[in-house]
């Protein structure tokens, strides 16, 4: 998997805001407007105090200019109502954009995850991916809906109030604003301290979700070994780690908060001392003093708020880093720029030419110079001891992995030169480890082709010897199976999986030990069904039983990644090699 991060975190948000940037910018401008409008109340209060309460002509104005008094009061009320309306519209605006952004990114991430190759899933745990798709994305949404708006709100309110202070009396304003740099310094120190803790918190949450997901998915194993106390203790450890890290992160701000609060509370003291002296000297009026007093919060609160804003920003930073890792990841197995277009059904001719394979995270090759051919309509059985490379070999055909050396050809075309969608549409795959969805049996069989009719579903179930047990179920094909097929036996799940592989009418059918959990009689029914298919199909069967392999046109024996024997059942028995020893072993000789 290739990873690339071409933009900053804020640039990434802006990139995904395409189509909503204009209304979002309008929302931020609205934030500036309603914060500037916070100055209207202190301004009108100053006018009322100086003109009608404490000024030298207060009594005259109160008697002869009473209309102006009511006009100032009405203006205060109307502008306050207008500011409230703007606040409401801004909140609706940014919330709308944040939800649209969340939907867009989540959909894109799921699309990315769906098109990743096997290396991606070996690197990322399911619980971690779920955390990125839920909690991390919510932190991204919160950045748009609240953090950015709060930053704009804090700075616009601070600078608007500072400008108004300087307009009324620059010296008193500077005396009060001298405290601001100290608070900003504390905020920077807090940022440097809390950033790594948010990253650690994010990892703890991922570990917690992974522990929960693995335990729920493996609940049968837990109960089979009576390991509930162990699993509870393991989850409790993860939960405790997350709780302690969360508490440590939350309490970080409390270390710095007293200093910020103390400095912010010095402002009224400065105003009382310096402002009082200026009133005595006649430098400022009582109305101006009241305006200063009424706007102290507009200087102090933004600086207090910056701590919480910085805390949430660091949470976004840690979360967005994880989201962007998936967002900009690229699978290595993709369609080539000049991929061959093969819209028609494949013939099913398969050829391996000197194929070697090694996993990217492995030290030793799994396959060595494997060469064989399978003609259209033939059945090839692959046998060998556990770990010899059988499953790795068949995974090269649908390009779940790429061959390290050599070529895998279908109908004479290298699979690496084919379009993945066309290649995999022509392949039916049934594995020993069966995954059934929480759906009806009919829905599971028709998973590969939703247009399959009910009659065809029943036909494919008959081919896989599943029709008998399905018909005995209370609701037949409409029976809903539990998650991963809970409630069905291993053999029943394998037969439904085989029917699902057959339902796409594949040109190539790959069976990875699909009959390992069924009895010999059922296996014979399945073999008979596969011989009676009403469409041409090349079959590759990984088998452990001689009864499965002996009916194949050719048998391939793998040992330590090498093809050591190849031929029909009779030919391999005559060679008296590994295959012959298996025949004797399973026959009890």
C-alpha positions, 0 to 999 in steps of 0.5 A, spaced: 500 500 500 502 506 498 501 512 502 501 519 500 499 526 504 500 531 499 496 537 503 496 539 510 490 538 515 486 544 514 488 544 507 485 537 507 478 540 510 478 545 505 479 540 499 473 536 502 469 542 503 468 543 495 461 545 494 460 548 501 466 553 501 462 559 500 456 558 505 461 556 510 465 562 509 459 566 509 458 563 516 465 565 518 463 572 516 457 572 520 461 570 526 465 576 525 459 580 524 455 578 530 461 579 535 463 586 532 455 587 534 457 585 541 460 592 541 453 596 540 450 595 547 457 598 551 456 603 546 449 605 547 450 604 554 456 609 554 451 614 550 445 613 555 450 614 561 454 620 559 447 624 556 442 622 561 445 620 567 452 623 569 453 628 564 453 635 565 447 636 561 444 630 563 438 633 567 436 637 561 437 632 556 432 627 560 427 633 560 428 635 552 431 629 549 427 624 551 425 621 544 433 620 543 433 616 550 428 611 547 431 611 541 437 609 544 434 603 548 430 601 542 436 600 538 440 596 543 434 591 543 433 591 536 441 590 534 441 585 540 435 581 537 438 582 530 445 579 533 441 573 536 438 571 529 445 572 526 448 567 531 442 562 530 443 562 522 451 561 523 450 555 527 445 552 522 450 554 517 456 551 520 452 545 522 450 544 515 457 544 512 460 539 517 454 534 516 455 534 509 463 534 510 462 528 514 458 524 510 462 526 504 469 523 507 465 517 511 463 515 504 469 516 501 473 512 506 468 506 505 470 506 498 477 507 499 477 501 504 473 497 499 478 497 494 484 496 498 488 490 497 490 484 502 496 488 504 492 493 507 487 488 511 493 485 514 496 492 516 490 495 519 486 492 525 478 492 524 477 495 531 482 501 529 478 502 522 472 502 526 475 508 530 477 512 524 470 511 521 466 513 527 470 517 533 475 520 529 471 522 523 466 526 529 472 529 531 473 532 524 466 534 524 467 538 531 473 541 528 468 544 522 462 545 526 465 548 533 473 549 533 474 553 527 468 558 529 470 558 536 477 561 533 474 566 529 469 568 534 475 569 540 479 573 535 474 577 532 471 579 539 478 580 542 480 585 536 474 588 536 474 590 543 481 592 543 480 596 537 474 600 541 478 600 547 484 604 543 478 608 540 476 610 547 482 611 551 489 608 548 493 608 554 487 605 559 487 600 553 494 598 553 494 598 560 489 592 560 491 589 554 498 588 557 496 582 560 494 578 554 501 576 551 502 572 558 496 569 557 497 567 550 504 564 552 501 560 557 496 557 551 502 555 547 505 552 553 499 548 554 498 546 546 505 543 546 504 539 553 497 536 550 498 534 543 502 528 544 497 526 550 491 526 545 495 522 540 496 517 546 489 517 547 487 516 540 491 509 540 488 507 547 481 508 544 483 504 538 486 498 542 479 499 546 475 498 540 479 492 537 479 488 544 471 489 544 471 487 536 475 481 537 472 479 543 465 479 540 467 476 534 470 470 537 465 469 543 464 462 541 471 461 542 471 465 549 465 460 551 468 454 549 474 455 553 471 458 559 475 464 558 470 470 560 474 472 566 480 472 562 477 477 556 473 481 562 480 482 565 483 484 558 478 489 556 478 492 563 486 493 562 484 496 555 479 500 558 483 502 564 488 505 560 484 509 556 480 512 562 487 514 565 489 517 559 483 520 558 483 523 565 490 525 564 489 529 558 483 532 560 486 534 567 492 537 563 488 544 562 487 544 569 494 545 570 494 551 566 487 554 567 489 557 574 494 562 571 490 564 565 484 565 570 488 569 575 491 573 569 484 574 566 481 576 573 487 582 573 483 586 568 478 588 572 483 590 578 487 594 572 480 598 570 479 599 577 485 602 579 487 606 572 480 607 570 479 610 577 485 615 576 483 617 569 476 619 571 478 623 577 483 626 572 477 627 567 481 623 562 475 619 561 468 620 562 463 615 567 460 612 560 467 610 557 468 607 564 462 603 564 463 601 557 470 599 559 467 595 564 462 592 560 467 589 555 472 586 560 469 580 558 470 581 551 477 581 552 478 576 558 473 570 555 476 569 548 483 568 552 479 563 557 476 560 551 483 559 547 485 553 552 478 549 550 479 551 543 486 548 543 484 542 546 479 540 541 484 542 536 489 537 538 484 532 538 482 534 531 489 533 529 490 527 532 484 524 529 485 527 522 492 524 522 489 517 522 483 519 517 488 522 512 492 515 513 486 512 510 484 517 505 490 518 501 492 510 501 493 507 495 492 499 493 498 496 490 494 491 486 490 496 481 488 496 474 494 497 469 493 504 465 493 499 459 489 493 462 486 489 456 478 489 456 475 482 456 468 484 457 466 477 454 466 470 459 472 467 460 474 460 457 477 458 463 484 456 461 489 457 466 497 457 466 502 458 471 509 460 468 515 459 473 511 463 478 514 464 485 511 468 491 513 471 497 509 475 502 511 482 503 512 481 510 515 475 510 522 472 510 522 466 506 518 465 499 512 461 499 512 458 492 518 456 488 517 456 480 510 453 480 508 451 473 502 448 470 496 448 465 489 447 466 484 447 460 477 449 460 472 445 463 478 441 467 478 440 474 485 440 478 486 438 485 491 441 489 494 437 495 499 438 500 501 438 507 499 444 511 503 450 510 505 448 503 502 454 499 496 451 497 492 457 499 497 462 497 497 459 490 490 460 488 490 467 491 494 469 485 489 467 480 484 473 482 490 477 484 489 478 491 496 478 491 501 479 485 506 473 483 513 475 485 516 472 479 513 469 473 506 469 470 499 467 472 495 467 465 488 466 464 486 465 456 493 467 455 493 473 458 497 475 464 492 477 470 496 483 471 494 486 465 486 484 466 481 489 469 480 487 476 472 487 476 472 483 469 477 478 472 474 477 479 467 477 475 469 470 472 471 467 478 467 463 483 471 462 490 468 458 496 473 458 502 474 453 508 473 459 513 466 461 511 463 468 512 455 469 511 452 475 512 446 477 517 441 476 511 436 470 508 439 464 505 436 466 499 440 473 500 447 470 501 446 465 495 445 471 491 450 475 494 454 475 487 448 477 483 442 480 486 438 479 479 438 471 480 431 468 480 428 464 486 428 458 481 436 459 480 437 460 487 434 453 489 438 450 483 445 452 485 443 450 492 441 443 489 448 443 486 451 444 492 447 439 496 444 444 500 437 444 498 435 438 503 437 442 509 434 449 507 427 446 505 427 443 512 428 450 515 422 453 518 422 459 513 426 455 507 430 460 503 427 466 507 430 464 513 435 469 516 442 466 518 445 470 524 452 474 524 457 470 520 452 464 519 451 463 527 446 457 528 448 453 522 453 447 522 460 448 519 458 443 513 451 447 512 455 454 511 460 451 507 454 448 502 451 455 502 458 458 500 459 453 495 452 455 492 454 462 492 460 461 488 456 457 483 450 463 483 455 467 479 456 462 473 463 463 474 468 461 468 473 459 473 471 455 480 476 455 486 474 451 492 479 451 498 477 445 502 470 447 501 468 440 503 472 439 509 466 439 514 461 435 510 460 427 511 462 423 505 455 422 502 454 429 502 461 430 499 459 425 493 452 429 492 456 435 491 461 432 486 455 429 482 452 436 482 459 439 480 459 434 474 452 436 472 453 444 472 449 447 466 455 452 464 462 450 462 467 451 468 474 450 470 475 448 477 481 448 482 480 444 488 484 444 494 483 438 497 485 434 504 481 427 502 483 423 497 475 422 495 475 429 493 482 429 489 481 422 485 475 424 481 479 430 478 482 430 471 489 432 474 492 432 481 498 437 483 502 435 489 505 441 493 511 440 498 514 446 501 512 451 495 514 446 490 510 442 485 513 435 486 508 431 483 503 432 478 498 427 474 491 423 475 490 419 481 492 412 477 498 415 475 500 418 482 499 412 485 503 408 480 509 413 482 508 411 490 510 418 492 507 423 497 500 422 494 501 414 494 502 415 502 496 419 503 492 414 499 495 408 504 494 413 510 487 414 509 485 407 507 488 405 513 493 401 510 
